[in-house]
Amino acid sequence: FSRSTRDIAGLSVRMAICDSISGTNQLPMFFDDVLSSFDDKRCFDMMECMENISDDRQIFLCTCRSRETELHNDWKDVEVIRL
């Protein structure tokens, strides 16, 4: 498998684990630069997935890249904080 395929599988597993341990509490999810190895299509697809999940829980995505912050323009309830 390519690195990005392994990364997307690992990210999916982490998201599933968070769902299974949080139960009805819907814990927030924190991700640190998890999309860095993805090509633009996979990055966009995963960002859409995170947007859908954000209907039920808060998502924190930390990144040092501008690509991820530019993808959110038409999405609801997205706040970008630049440091």
PyMOL Python script that loads the backbone (N, CA, C, O; Angstrom):
from pymol import cmd

cmd.read_pdbstr("""\
ATOM      1  N   PHE A   1       0.826  -1.185   0.000  1.00  0.00           N
ATOM      2  CA  PHE A   1       0.000   0.000   0.000  1.00  0.00           C
ATOM      3  C   PHE A   1       0.870   1.248   0.000  1.00  0.00           C
ATOM      4  O   PHE A   1       1.974   1.252   0.544  1.00  0.00           O
ATOM      5  N   SER A   2       0.357   2.305  -0.616  1.00  0.00           N
ATOM      6  CA  SER A   2       1.076   3.574  -0.602  1.00  0.00           C
ATOM      7  C   SER A   2       0.963   4.199   0.792  1.00  0.00           C
ATOM      8  O   SER A   2       0.133   3.786   1.602  1.00  0.00           O
ATOM      9  N   ARG A   3       1.787   5.175   1.052  1.00  0.00           N
ATOM     10  CA  ARG A   3       1.763   5.843   2.357  1.00  0.00           C
ATOM     11  C   ARG A   3       0.402   6.488   2.609  1.00  0.00           C
ATOM     12  O   ARG A   3      -0.143   6.380   3.707  1.00  0.00           O
ATOM     13  N   SER A   4      -0.146   7.155   1.598  1.00  0.00           N
ATOM     14  CA  SER A   4      -1.432   7.818   1.812  1.00  0.00           C
ATOM     15  C   SER A   4      -2.560   6.813   2.037  1.00  0.00           C
ATOM     16  O   SER A   4      -3.500   7.098   2.779  1.00  0.00           O
ATOM     17  N   THR A   5      -2.477   5.638   1.403  1.00  0.00           N
ATOM     18  CA  THR A   5      -3.486   4.599   1.640  1.00  0.00           C
ATOM     19  C   THR A   5      -3.400   4.103   3.079  1.00  0.00           C
ATOM     20  O   THR A   5      -4.426   3.915   3.733  1.00  0.00           O
ATOM     21  N   ARG A   6      -2.187   3.891   3.574  1.00  0.00           N
ATOM     22  CA  ARG A   6      -2.014   3.490   4.985  1.00  0.00           C
ATOM     23  C   ARG A   6      -2.506   4.593   5.915  1.00  0.00           C
ATOM     24  O   ARG A   6      -3.143   4.313   6.931  1.00  0.00           O
ATOM     25  N   ASP A   7      -2.212   5.846   5.570  1.00  0.00           N
ATOM     26  CA  ASP A   7      -2.628   6.968   6.419  1.00  0.00           C
ATOM     27  C   ASP A   7      -4.143   7.097   6.478  1.00  0.00           C
ATOM     28  O   ASP A   7      -4.701   7.355   7.545  1.00  0.00           O
ATOM     29  N   ILE A   8      -4.811   6.921   5.350  1.00  0.00           N
ATOM     30  CA  ILE A   8      -6.276   7.044   5.346  1.00  0.00           C
ATOM     31  C   ILE A   8      -6.909   5.886   6.116  1.00  0.00           C
ATOM     32  O   ILE A   8      -7.924   6.072   6.789  1.00  0.00           O
ATOM     33  N   ALA A   9      -6.324   4.707   6.024  1.00  0.00           N
ATOM     34  CA  ALA A   9      -6.830   3.570   6.804  1.00  0.00           C
ATOM     35  C   ALA A   9      -6.630   3.820   8.291  1.00  0.00           C
ATOM     36  O   ALA A   9      -7.526   3.548   9.091  1.00  0.00           O
ATOM     37  N   GLY A  10      -5.471   4.334   8.668  1.00  0.00           N
ATOM     38  CA  GLY A  10      -5.212   4.650  10.073  1.00  0.00           C
ATOM     39  C   GLY A  10      -6.135   5.730  10.603  1.00  0.00           C
ATOM     40  O   GLY A  10      -6.614   5.648  11.734  1.00  0.00           O
ATOM     41  N   LEU A  11      -6.383   6.736   9.790  1.00  0.00           N
ATOM     42  CA  LEU A  11      -7.297   7.813  10.189  1.00  0.00           C
ATOM     43  C   LEU A  11      -8.716   7.281  10.364  1.00  0.00           C
ATOM     44  O   LEU A  11      -9.415   7.658  11.304  1.00  0.00           O
ATOM     45  N   SER A  12      -9.133   6.410   9.460  1.00  0.00           N
ATOM     46  CA  SER A  12     -10.473   5.811   9.565  1.00  0.00           C
ATOM     47  C   SER A  12     -10.605   4.976  10.832  1.00  0.00           C
ATOM     48  O   SER A  12     -11.641   5.009  11.496  1.00  0.00           O
ATOM     49  N   VAL A  13      -9.566   4.232  11.166  1.00  0.00           N
ATOM     50  CA  VAL A  13      -9.584   3.415  12.382  1.00  0.00           C
ATOM     51  C   VAL A  13      -9.670   4.321  13.615  1.00  0.00           C
ATOM     52  O   VAL A  13     -10.437   4.040  14.536  1.00  0.00           O
ATOM     53  N   ARG A  14      -8.889   5.402  13.636  1.00  0.00           N
ATOM     54  CA  ARG A  14      -8.945   6.312  14.788  1.00  0.00           C
ATOM     55  C   ARG A  14     -10.329   6.932  14.947  1.00  0.00           C
ATOM     56  O   ARG A  14     -10.826   7.080  16.063  1.00  0.00           O
ATOM     57  N   MET A  15     -10.949   7.293  13.823  1.00  0.00           N
ATOM     58  CA  MET A  15     -12.289   7.873  13.887  1.00  0.00           C
ATOM     59  C   MET A  15     -13.298   6.849  14.401  1.00  0.00           C
ATOM     60  O   MET A  15     -14.190   7.190  15.179  1.00  0.00           O
ATOM     61  N   ALA A  16     -13.160   5.606  13.971  1.00  0.00           N
ATOM     62  CA  ALA A  16     -14.063   4.546  14.436  1.00  0.00           C
ATOM     63  C   ALA A  16     -13.865   4.261  15.922  1.00  0.00           C
ATOM     64  O   ALA A  16     -14.839   4.044  16.643  1.00  0.00           O
ATOM     65  N   ILE A  17     -12.630   4.260  16.382  1.00  0.00           N
ATOM     66  CA  ILE A  17     -12.349   4.044  17.806  1.00  0.00           C
ATOM     67  C   ILE A  17     -12.974   5.166  18.635  1.00  0.00           C
ATOM     68  O   ILE A  17     -13.579   4.911  19.676  1.00  0.00           O
ATOM     69  N   CYS A  18     -12.826   6.393  18.173  1.00  0.00           N
ATOM     70  CA  CYS A  18     -13.421   7.520  18.901  1.00  0.00           C
ATOM     71  C   CYS A  18     -14.934   7.353  18.999  1.00  0.00           C
ATOM     72  O   CYS A  18     -15.524   7.605  20.050  1.00  0.00           O
ATOM     73  N   ASP A  19     -15.557   6.931  17.909  1.00  0.00           N
ATOM     74  CA  ASP A  19     -17.001   6.686  17.934  1.00  0.00           C
ATOM     75  C   ASP A  19     -17.364   5.601  18.931  1.00  0.00           C
ATOM     76  O   ASP A  19     -18.336   5.735  19.674  1.00  0.00           O
ATOM     77  N   SER A  20     -16.590   4.529  18.948  1.00  0.00           N
ATOM     78  CA  SER A  20     -16.950   3.404  19.814  1.00  0.00           C
ATOM     79  C   SER A  20     -16.734   3.716  21.291  1.00  0.00           C
ATOM     80  O   SER A  20     -17.503   3.233  22.122  1.00  0.00           O
ATOM     81  N   ILE A  21     -15.726   4.499  21.652  1.00  0.00           N
ATOM     82  CA  ILE A  21     -15.493   4.782  23.076  1.00  0.00           C
ATOM     83  C   ILE A  21     -16.302   5.963  23.591  1.00  0.00           C
ATOM     84  O   ILE A  21     -16.497   6.096  24.799  1.00  0.00           O
ATOM     85  N   SER A  22     -16.774   6.821  22.694  1.00  0.00           N
ATOM     86  CA  SER A  22     -17.491   8.007  23.175  1.00  0.00           C
ATOM     87  C   SER A  22     -18.960   7.732  23.476  1.00  0.00           C
ATOM     88  O   SER A  22     -19.581   8.456  24.254  1.00  0.00           O
ATOM     89  N   GLY A  23     -19.508   6.703  22.873  1.00  0.00           N
ATOM     90  CA  GLY A  23     -20.919   6.386  23.122  1.00  0.00           C
ATOM     91  C   GLY A  23     -21.815   7.540  22.734  1.00  0.00           C
ATOM     92  O   GLY A  23     -21.753   8.031  21.607  1.00  0.00           O
ATOM     93  N   THR A  24     -22.652   7.975  23.668  1.00  0.00           N
ATOM     94  CA  THR A  24     -23.578   9.066  23.374  1.00  0.00           C
ATOM     95  C   THR A  24     -22.981  10.436  23.709  1.00  0.00           C
ATOM     96  O   THR A  24     -23.628  11.454  23.467  1.00  0.00           O
ATOM     97  N   ASN A  25     -21.768  10.487  24.258  1.00  0.00           N
ATOM     98  CA  ASN A  25     -21.160  11.754  24.658  1.00  0.00           C
ATOM     99  C   ASN A  25     -20.583  12.552  23.498  1.00  0.00           C
ATOM    100  O   ASN A  25     -20.355  13.753  23.642  1.00  0.00           O
ATOM    101  N   GLN A  26     -20.342  11.928  22.363  1.00  0.00           N
ATOM    102  CA  GLN A  26     -19.808  12.590  21.176  1.00  0.00           C
ATOM    103  C   GLN A  26     -18.599  13.474  21.496  1.00  0.00           C
ATOM    104  O   GLN A  26     -18.671  14.699  21.395  1.00  0.00           O
ATOM    105  N   LEU A  27     -17.513  12.851  21.876  1.00  0.00           N
ATOM    106  CA  LEU A  27     -16.282  13.555  22.202  1.00  0.00           C
ATOM    107  C   LEU A  27     -15.736  14.288  20.982  1.00  0.00           C
ATOM    108  O   LEU A  27     -15.927  13.826  19.858  1.00  0.00           O
ATOM    109  N   PRO A  28     -15.062  15.419  21.177  1.00  0.00           N
ATOM    110  CA  PRO A  28     -14.438  16.099  20.036  1.00  0.00           C
ATOM    111  C   PRO A  28     -13.277  15.263  19.503  1.00  0.00           C
ATOM    112  O   PRO A  28     -12.716  14.435  20.222  1.00  0.00           O
ATOM    113  N   MET A  29     -12.925  15.485  18.251  1.00  0.00           N
ATOM    114  CA  MET A  29     -11.801  14.782  17.626  1.00  0.00           C
ATOM    115  C   MET A  29     -10.708  15.800  17.315  1.00  0.00           C
ATOM    116  O   MET A  29     -10.980  16.873  16.777  1.00  0.00           O
ATOM    117  N   PHE A  30      -9.477  15.454  17.656  1.00  0.00           N
ATOM    118  CA  PHE A  30      -8.319  16.300  17.399  1.00  0.00           C
ATOM    119  C   PHE A  30      -7.402  15.592  16.414  1.00  0.00           C
ATOM    120  O   PHE A  30      -7.037  14.435  16.623  1.00  0.00           O
ATOM    121  N   PHE A  31      -7.032  16.279  15.346  1.00  0.00           N
ATOM    122  CA  PHE A  31      -6.139  15.723  14.337  1.00  0.00           C
ATOM    123  C   PHE A  31      -5.000  16.700  14.093  1.00  0.00           C
ATOM    124  O   PHE A  31      -5.225  17.899  13.926  1.00  0.00           O
ATOM    125  N   ASP A  32      -3.789  16.188  14.074  1.00  0.00           N
ATOM    126  CA  ASP A  32      -2.611  17.027  13.846  1.00  0.00           C
ATOM    127  C   ASP A  32      -1.926  16.616  12.549  1.00  0.00           C
ATOM    128  O   ASP A  32      -1.241  15.595  12.489  1.00  0.00           O
ATOM    129  N   ASP A  33      -2.119  17.420  11.523  1.00  0.00           N
ATOM    130  CA  ASP A  33      -1.473  17.240  10.221  1.00  0.00           C
ATOM    131  C   ASP A  33      -1.674  15.840   9.642  1.00  0.00           C
ATOM    132  O   ASP A  33      -0.750  15.265   9.068  1.00  0.00           O
ATOM    133  N   VAL A  34      -2.874  15.297   9.791  1.00  0.00           N
ATOM    134  CA  VAL A  34      -3.145  13.935   9.321  1.00  0.00           C
ATOM    135  C   VAL A  34      -3.355  13.853   7.810  1.00  0.00           C
ATOM    136  O   VAL A  34      -3.342  12.756   7.251  1.00  0.00           O
ATOM    137  N   LEU A  35      -3.546  14.978   7.144  1.00  0.00           N
ATOM    138  CA  LEU A  35      -3.825  14.958   5.711  1.00  0.00           C
ATOM    139  C   LEU A  35      -2.599  15.291   4.860  1.00  0.00           C
ATOM    140  O   LEU A  35      -2.708  15.417   3.640  1.00  0.00           O
ATOM    141  N   SER A  36      -1.455  15.432   5.483  1.00  0.00           N
ATOM    142  CA  SER A  36      -0.262  15.911   4.775  1.00  0.00           C
ATOM    143  C   SER A  36       0.216  14.975   3.674  1.00  0.00           C
ATOM    144  O   SER A  36       0.801  15.439   2.696  1.00  0.00           O
ATOM    145  N   SER A  37      -0.013  13.677   3.803  1.00  0.00           N
ATOM    146  CA  SER A  37       0.458  12.736   2.773  1.00  0.00           C
ATOM    147  C   SER A  37      -0.583  12.467   1.695  1.00  0.00           C
ATOM    148  O   SER A  37      -0.316  11.721   0.752  1.00  0.00           O
ATOM    149  N   PHE A  38      -1.762  13.061   1.819  1.00  0.00           N
ATOM    150  CA  PHE A  38      -2.836  12.803   0.868  1.00  0.00           C
ATOM    151  C   PHE A  38      -2.687  13.679  -0.368  1.00  0.00           C
ATOM    152  O   PHE A  38      -2.229  14.818  -0.284  1.00  0.00           O
ATOM    153  N   ASP A  39      -3.084  13.127  -1.527  1.00  0.00           N
ATOM    154  CA  ASP A  39      -3.165  13.972  -2.716  1.00  0.00           C
ATOM    155  C   ASP A  39      -4.399  14.874  -2.559  1.00  0.00           C
ATOM    156  O   ASP A  39      -5.168  14.711  -1.612  1.00  0.00           O
ATOM    157  N   ASP A  40      -4.584  15.812  -3.474  1.00  0.00           N
ATOM    158  CA  ASP A  40      -5.668  16.783  -3.338  1.00  0.00           C
ATOM    159  C   ASP A  40      -7.041  16.132  -3.291  1.00  0.00           C
ATOM    160  O   ASP A  40      -7.897  16.564  -2.519  1.00  0.00           O
ATOM    161  N   LYS A  41      -7.270  15.110  -4.093  1.00  0.00           N
ATOM    162  CA  LYS A  41      -8.580  14.436  -4.123  1.00  0.00           C
ATOM    163  C   LYS A  41      -8.869  13.748  -2.791  1.00  0.00           C
ATOM    164  O   LYS A  41      -9.959  13.899  -2.238  1.00  0.00           O
ATOM    165  N   ARG A  42      -7.911  13.001  -2.280  1.00  0.00           N
ATOM    166  CA  ARG A  42      -8.120  12.316  -1.002  1.00  0.00           C
ATOM    167  C   ARG A  42      -8.269  13.325   0.133  1.00  0.00           C
ATOM    168  O   ARG A  42      -9.077  13.132   1.042  1.00  0.00           O
ATOM    169  N   CYS A  43      -7.498  14.388   0.075  1.00  0.00           N
ATOM    170  CA  CYS A  43      -7.612  15.421   1.099  1.00  0.00           C
ATOM    171  C   CYS A  43      -9.021  16.010   1.093  1.00  0.00           C
ATOM    172  O   CYS A  43      -9.644  16.145   2.146  1.00  0.00           O
ATOM    173  N   PHE A  44      -9.522  16.359  -0.089  1.00  0.00           N
ATOM    174  CA  PHE A  44     -10.862  16.921  -0.194  1.00  0.00           C
ATOM    175  C   PHE A  44     -11.909  15.928   0.293  1.00  0.00           C
ATOM    176  O   PHE A  44     -12.830  16.302   1.019  1.00  0.00           O
ATOM    177  N   ASP A  45     -11.773  14.663  -0.102  1.00  0.00           N
ATOM    178  CA  ASP A  45     -12.735  13.641   0.329  1.00  0.00           C
ATOM    179  C   ASP A  45     -12.738  13.493   1.849  1.00  0.00           C
ATOM    180  O   ASP A  45     -13.804  13.388   2.456  1.00  0.00           O
ATOM    181  N   MET A  46     -11.554  13.482   2.471  1.00  0.00           N
ATOM    182  CA  MET A  46     -11.484  13.341   3.919  1.00  0.00           C
ATOM    183  C   MET A  46     -12.017  14.595   4.615  1.00  0.00           C
ATOM    184  O   MET A  46     -12.640  14.500   5.672  1.00  0.00           O
ATOM    185  N   MET A  47     -11.777  15.754   4.032  1.00  0.00           N
ATOM    186  CA  MET A  47     -12.331  16.986   4.607  1.00  0.00           C
ATOM    187  C   MET A  47     -13.863  16.947   4.553  1.00  0.00           C
ATOM    188  O   MET A  47     -14.522  17.393   5.492  1.00  0.00           O
ATOM    189  N   GLU A  48     -14.430  16.425   3.476  1.00  0.00           N
ATOM    190  CA  GLU A  48     -15.887  16.268   3.403  1.00  0.00           C
ATOM    191  C   GLU A  48     -16.387  15.299   4.468  1.00  0.00           C
ATOM    192  O   GLU A  48     -17.424  15.533   5.090  1.00  0.00           O
ATOM    193  N   CYS A  49     -15.655  14.223   4.673  1.00  0.00           N
ATOM    194  CA  CYS A  49     -16.006  13.256   5.715  1.00  0.00           C
ATOM    195  C   CYS A  49     -15.998  13.941   7.082  1.00  0.00           C
ATOM    196  O   CYS A  49     -16.919  13.761   7.879  1.00  0.00           O
ATOM    197  N   MET A  50     -14.959  14.723   7.344  1.00  0.00           N
ATOM    198  CA  MET A  50     -14.870  15.439   8.620  1.00  0.00           C
ATOM    199  C   MET A  50     -16.006  16.449   8.768  1.00  0.00           C
ATOM    200  O   MET A  50     -16.532  16.648   9.863  1.00  0.00           O
ATOM    201  N   GLU A  51     -16.378  17.081   7.660  1.00  0.00           N
ATOM    202  CA  GLU A  51     -17.505  18.021   7.725  1.00  0.00           C
ATOM    203  C   GLU A  51     -18.788  17.291   8.109  1.00  0.00           C
ATOM    204  O   GLU A  51     -19.564  17.790   8.923  1.00  0.00           O
ATOM    205  N   ASN A  52     -19.014  16.123   7.534  1.00  0.00           N
ATOM    206  CA  ASN A  52     -20.207  15.345   7.875  1.00  0.00           C
ATOM    207  C   ASN A  52     -20.188  14.914   9.338  1.00  0.00           C
ATOM    208  O   ASN A  52     -21.215  14.962  10.014  1.00  0.00           O
ATOM    209  N   ILE A  53     -19.037  14.499   9.822  1.00  0.00           N
ATOM    210  CA  ILE A  53     -18.910  14.089  11.216  1.00  0.00           C
ATOM    211  C   ILE A  53     -19.123  15.278  12.151  1.00  0.00           C
ATOM    212  O   ILE A  53     -19.598  15.114  13.275  1.00  0.00           O
ATOM    213  N   SER A  54     -18.771  16.466  11.684  1.00  0.00           N
ATOM    214  CA  SER A  54     -18.888  17.651  12.539  1.00  0.00           C
ATOM    215  C   SER A  54     -20.338  18.027  12.829  1.00  0.00           C
ATOM    216  O   SER A  54     -20.593  18.887  13.673  1.00  0.00           O
ATOM    217  N   ASP A  55     -21.283  17.400  12.148  1.00  0.00           N
ATOM    218  CA  ASP A  55     -22.688  17.606  12.496  1.00  0.00           C
ATOM    219  C   ASP A  55     -22.983  17.065  13.888  1.00  0.00           C
ATOM    220  O   ASP A  55     -23.883  17.553  14.571  1.00  0.00           O
ATOM    221  N   ASP A  56     -22.216  16.047  14.310  1.00  0.00           N
ATOM    222  CA  ASP A  56     -22.444  15.382  15.591  1.00  0.00           C
ATOM    223  C   ASP A  56     -21.406  15.698  16.653  1.00  0.00           C
ATOM    224  O   ASP A  56     -21.670  15.523  17.843  1.00  0.00           O
ATOM    225  N   ARG A  57     -20.238  16.156  16.249  1.00  0.00           N
ATOM    226  CA  ARG A  57     -19.157  16.409  17.205  1.00  0.00           C
ATOM    227  C   ARG A  57     -18.250  17.500  16.668  1.00  0.00           C
ATOM    228  O   ARG A  57     -18.274  17.806  15.475  1.00  0.00           O
ATOM    229  N   GLN A  58     -17.466  18.075  17.530  1.00  0.00           N
ATOM    230  CA  GLN A  58     -16.534  19.122  17.132  1.00  0.00           C
ATOM    231  C   GLN A  58     -15.241  18.483  16.607  1.00  0.00           C
ATOM    232  O   GLN A  58     -14.735  17.516  17.177  1.00  0.00           O
ATOM    233  N   ILE A  59     -14.723  19.041  15.515  1.00  0.00           N
ATOM    234  CA  ILE A  59     -13.487  18.546  14.896  1.00  0.00           C
ATOM    235  C   ILE A  59     -12.437  19.647  14.986  1.00  0.00           C
ATOM    236  O   ILE A  59     -12.704  20.800  14.650  1.00  0.00           O
ATOM    237  N   PHE A  60     -11.243  19.282  15.440  1.00  0.00           N
ATOM    238  CA  PHE A  60     -10.101  20.189  15.452  1.00  0.00           C
ATOM    239  C   PHE A  60      -9.059  19.612  14.496  1.00  0.00           C
ATOM    240  O   PHE A  60      -8.572  18.500  14.702  1.00  0.00           O
ATOM    241  N   LEU A  61      -8.727  20.353  13.471  1.00  0.00           N
ATOM    242  CA  LEU A  61      -7.729  19.912  12.507  1.00  0.00           C
ATOM    243  C   LEU A  61      -6.592  20.924  12.522  1.00  0.00           C
ATOM    244  O   LEU A  61      -6.760  22.066  12.093  1.00  0.00           O
ATOM    245  N   CYS A  62      -5.453  20.505  13.010  1.00  0.00           N
ATOM    246  CA  CYS A  62      -4.259  21.359  13.028  1.00  0.00           C
ATOM    247  C   CYS A  62      -3.421  21.020  11.806  1.00  0.00           C
ATOM    248  O   CYS A  62      -3.199  19.848  11.502  1.00  0.00           O
ATOM    249  N   THR A  63      -2.958  22.049  11.109  1.00  0.00           N
ATOM    250  CA  THR A  63      -2.142  21.818   9.923  1.00  0.00           C
ATOM    251  C   THR A  63      -1.219  23.001   9.690  1.00  0.00           C
ATOM    252  O   THR A  63      -1.508  24.121  10.112  1.00  0.00           O
ATOM    253  N   CYS A  64      -0.124  22.749   9.026  1.00  0.00           N
ATOM    254  CA  CYS A  64       0.790  23.822   8.655  1.00  0.00           C
ATOM    255  C   CYS A  64       0.674  24.128   7.166  1.00  0.00           C
ATOM    256  O   CYS A  64       1.473  24.894   6.628  1.00  0.00           O
ATOM    257  N   ARG A  65      -0.297  23.547   6.508  1.00  0.00           N
ATOM    258  CA  ARG A  65      -0.485  23.727   5.068  1.00  0.00           C
ATOM    259  C   ARG A  65      -1.692  24.615   4.791  1.00  0.00           C
ATOM    260  O   ARG A  65      -2.658  24.619   5.553  1.00  0.00           O
ATOM    261  N   SER A  66      -1.630  25.357   3.709  1.00  0.00           N
ATOM    262  CA  SER A  66      -2.755  26.219   3.347  1.00  0.00           C
ATOM    263  C   SER A  66      -3.833  25.465   2.572  1.00  0.00           C
ATOM    264  O   SER A  66      -4.977  25.915   2.512  1.00  0.00           O
ATOM    265  N   ARG A  67      -3.484  24.333   1.984  1.00  0.00           N
ATOM    266  CA  ARG A  67      -4.445  23.583   1.165  1.00  0.00           C
ATOM    267  C   ARG A  67      -5.701  23.249   1.957  1.00  0.00           C
ATOM    268  O   ARG A  67      -6.813  23.460   1.471  1.00  0.00           O
ATOM    269  N   GLU A  68      -5.539  22.737   3.157  1.00  0.00           N
ATOM    270  CA  GLU A  68      -6.685  22.335   3.959  1.00  0.00           C
ATOM    271  C   GLU A  68      -7.543  23.533   4.356  1.00  0.00           C
ATOM    272  O   GLU A  68      -8.768  23.421   4.409  1.00  0.00           O
ATOM    273  N   THR A  69      -6.933  24.649   4.627  1.00  0.00           N
ATOM    274  CA  THR A  69      -7.714  25.820   5.036  1.00  0.00           C
ATOM    275  C   THR A  69      -8.456  26.447   3.864  1.00  0.00           C
ATOM    276  O   THR A  69      -9.458  27.131   4.071  1.00  0.00           O
ATOM    277  N   GLU A  70      -7.993  26.231   2.655  1.00  0.00           N
ATOM    278  CA  GLU A  70      -8.672  26.782   1.482  1.00  0.00           C
ATOM    279  C   GLU A  70      -9.880  25.954   1.062  1.00  0.00           C
ATOM    280  O   GLU A  70     -10.746  26.459   0.347  1.00  0.00           O
ATOM    281  N   LEU A  71      -9.958  24.712   1.482  1.00  0.00           N
ATOM    282  CA  LEU A  71     -11.053  23.832   1.077  1.00  0.00           C
ATOM    283  C   LEU A  71     -12.368  24.119   1.805  1.00  0.00           C
ATOM    284  O   LEU A  71     -13.420  23.645   1.379  1.00  0.00           O
ATOM    285  N   HIS A  72     -12.325  24.862   2.861  1.00  0.00           N
ATOM    286  CA  HIS A  72     -13.507  25.034   3.709  1.00  0.00           C
ATOM    287  C   HIS A  72     -14.434  26.162   3.270  1.00  0.00           C
ATOM    288  O   HIS A  72     -15.501  26.313   3.865  1.00  0.00           O
ATOM    289  N   ASN A  73     -14.095  26.944   2.284  1.00  0.00           N
ATOM    290  CA  ASN A  73     -14.791  28.195   1.967  1.00  0.00           C
ATOM    291  C   ASN A  73     -16.310  28.099   1.904  1.00  0.00           C
ATOM    292  O   ASN A  73     -16.991  29.002   2.390  1.00  0.00           O
ATOM    293  N   ASP A  74     -16.858  27.053   1.332  1.00  0.00           N
ATOM    294  CA  ASP A  74     -18.313  26.936   1.178  1.00  0.00           C
ATOM    295  C   ASP A  74     -18.967  26.106   2.278  1.00  0.00           C
ATOM    296  O   ASP A  74     -20.167  25.838   2.216  1.00  0.00           O
ATOM    297  N   TRP A  75     -18.213  25.707   3.260  1.00  0.00           N
ATOM    298  CA  TRP A  75     -18.749  24.825   4.287  1.00  0.00           C
ATOM    299  C   TRP A  75     -19.230  25.617   5.487  1.00  0.00           C
ATOM    300  O   TRP A  75     -18.713  26.693   5.788  1.00  0.00           O
ATOM    301  N   LYS A  76     -20.215  25.079   6.157  1.00  0.00           N
ATOM    302  CA  LYS A  76     -20.810  25.766   7.300  1.00  0.00           C
ATOM    303  C   LYS A  76     -19.993  25.553   8.572  1.00  0.00           C
ATOM    304  O   LYS A  76     -19.317  24.537   8.735  1.00  0.00           O
ATOM    305  N   ASP A  77     -20.070  26.514   9.448  1.00  0.00           N
ATOM    306  CA  ASP A  77     -19.496  26.386  10.797  1.00  0.00           C
ATOM    307  C   ASP A  77     -18.028  25.974  10.821  1.00  0.00           C
ATOM    308  O   ASP A  77     -17.624  25.173  11.664  1.00  0.00           O
ATOM    309  N   VAL A  78     -17.234  26.510   9.910  1.00  0.00           N
ATOM    310  CA  VAL A  78     -15.801  26.240   9.907  1.00  0.00           C
ATOM    311  C   VAL A  78     -15.089  27.525  10.312  1.00  0.00           C
ATOM    312  O   VAL A  78     -15.328  28.590   9.743  1.00  0.00           O
ATOM    313  N   GLU A  79     -14.234  27.410  11.280  1.00  0.00           N
ATOM    314  CA  GLU A  79     -13.458  28.565  11.701  1.00  0.00           C
ATOM    315  C   GLU A  79     -11.975  28.232  11.560  1.00  0.00           C
ATOM    316  O   GLU A  79     -11.499  27.208  12.049  1.00  0.00           O
ATOM    317  N   VAL A  80     -11.267  29.117  10.884  1.00  0.00           N
ATOM    318  CA  VAL A  80      -9.823  28.945  10.697  1.00  0.00           C
ATOM    319  C   VAL A  80      -9.119  29.921  11.626  1.00  0.00           C
ATOM    320  O   VAL A  80      -9.398  31.120  11.622  1.00  0.00           O
ATOM    321  N   ILE A  81      -8.209  29.391  12.415  1.00  0.00           N
ATOM    322  CA  ILE A  81      -7.407  30.217  13.320  1.00  0.00           C
ATOM    323  C   ILE A  81      -5.962  30.100  12.846  1.00  0.00           C
ATOM    324  O   ILE A  81      -5.392  29.009  12.817  1.00  0.00           O
ATOM    325  N   ARG A  82      -5.386  31.222  12.481  1.00  0.00           N
ATOM    326  CA  ARG A  82      -4.009  31.225  11.997  1.00  0.00           C
ATOM    327  C   ARG A  82      -3.094  31.732  13.103  1.00  0.00           C
ATOM    328  O   ARG A  82      -3.381  32.730  13.765  1.00  0.00           O
ATOM    329  N   LEU A  83      -2.000  31.029  13.285  1.00  0.00           N
ATOM    330  CA  LEU A  83      -1.016  31.420  14.293  1.00  0.00           C
ATOM    331  C   LEU A  83       0.250  31.903  13.635  1.00  0.00           C
ATOM    332  O   LEU A  83       1.200  32.277  14.323  1.00  0.00           O
TER     333      LEU A  83
END
""", "prot")
cmd.dss("prot")
cmd.show_as("cartoon", "prot")
cmd.util.cbc("prot")
cmd.orient("prot")
